[in-house]
Amino acid sequence: MIARGLRRCLHGRKGAAAFEFAIVASVFIALILGMIELGLLWWTRNALQLAAELTARCDALGSCADPSGFAAAQAGQWGLTGAVSHISITIPGQCHGITTASGKFVMVQMESGYWADLPPPFSGMTLQVSACYPVVS
């Protein structure tokens, strides 16, 4: 009797579509969520890069009274209020191997702990960006 019920269950097709959908949907949902997280990571990095570039330009042209505050404000305009954990502004002689006639650059480096809740291999990621702008004077 048990063998007959097992045989009938193995050859039945009533729940096959639901079972296949459960397998495919779980993989599909995981892929969609992964793409959303990757998009957020990419967007955050680009917003930080733009804030660093604008801060370097503002400081090199002398139109910023407080470059660190300007950088935080720029990041805040992109929705990253409080996400910037470190801002460093230096004036090196060259930037990424490039020199200018004045011999000075304004280099802005920004760090942000990535704020999305990623699984353990990716948790605790830190985004780092840097931007340079030549000092004309």
N, C-alpha and C positions, 0 to 999 in steps of 0.2 A: 504494500500500500504506500509506504514512504517512497519507494523507488518510482512508482507511477506518478506521484505528485512532483517529484524532482524532475522526472523526464518531461512532464507537461510544462513545468516552469522554464526549463531550458529551451524548449521549442516554442514557447509563447512569444508573441510580438506586441503585446498590449502596451507595455511601458518602455519600449525601445526608444521612441522619439523623445520622451521626457528625460530618459537617462542620457542620451546623446546631447540634448540641449544643455543639461546640467554640466556636462564635461566641457563643452565648447564655450558656454557662457562664462564659466569661472575663469578660463584662460583669457577670454576676450576682455572681461572686466579688469583683470590684472594688467593686461597690456594697456588699456585705456587709462587706468590710474597711473601707471608708469610714465606714459606720455605726458600726462598733466603735470606730474612732479618734475619731469625733465624740462618742460616748458617754463615752469615757475623758476627753476634753477637758472635757466638761460636768461629769462627776463630780469631776475634779480642781479645777475652778473652784468648785464648790459646797462641797467640803471645805475649801478655802482660805477661802471666805467665812464658813463656820461657825466656823472657827478664829479669824478676825479678830473676829467678833462676840463670841465667848466671851472673848477676850483684852481687848477694849474694856470689856466689862461687869466682868470681874474687876479690871481696873485702876481703873475708876471707883468701884467699891465698896470699893477698898482691900484686897482679899483676896489680891492677888498680891505676893509679894516680888520676883519677877523676871518682869515681863511678857513680855520677849522669850523667855525660857526656857519660859514657859507657852505662848506661841504656837507655838513649835517642838514642844513636847510634844503640843499639841492636833493639830497637823498630822501628827505622827508616829502618833497614834492612828488616823488615817484612812489610814494606809499611805503617807504622803508624807514619810517620814523622809529628811532631807537634800534635799528638793525645794524648800524655801523658801530663796530666795537673798537676800532683803532683808526686814527687818521695821523699820518706822518707827512710833514712838509719840509723838504730839504732843498738846498741849492747846490747841486753837484756841478762839477766842471764839464761833464758830458753825460749824456743820457742814452742808454742802450747802445753805446759805442759811437754816438754821433756828437760832433762838436760844432759850435757856432763861432762867429767872429767875436762876440762878446765873451765867450767862454763860460757862460752861465746858463743854467736852466732852472726852472722851478719844477721839482718832482713831487707829485702827490701820490702817496700810497694809502690805500684804504683796505680795511679788512671787515668782513662781516661773517658771523656764524650763520650758516644757512638755517633758516627758521622753519622749514617744513619738517614734518615728522617722518623721516625716512627710516627704513628698517636698519638693523644694526651694522651691516657693513658700511653703510653710507651715513650713519648718524654722526653728528659732531663735525660735519664738513665745514671748512672755512673757505670763504671766497676771498681772493686777494686780487686787487687791480692796482695798476699804476699808470700814471699819465705824466707827460713832460710838456713843457712849453718854454720856448727860448725867451730869455730876458734881453730886451733890445738895447737898453742903455748901457 
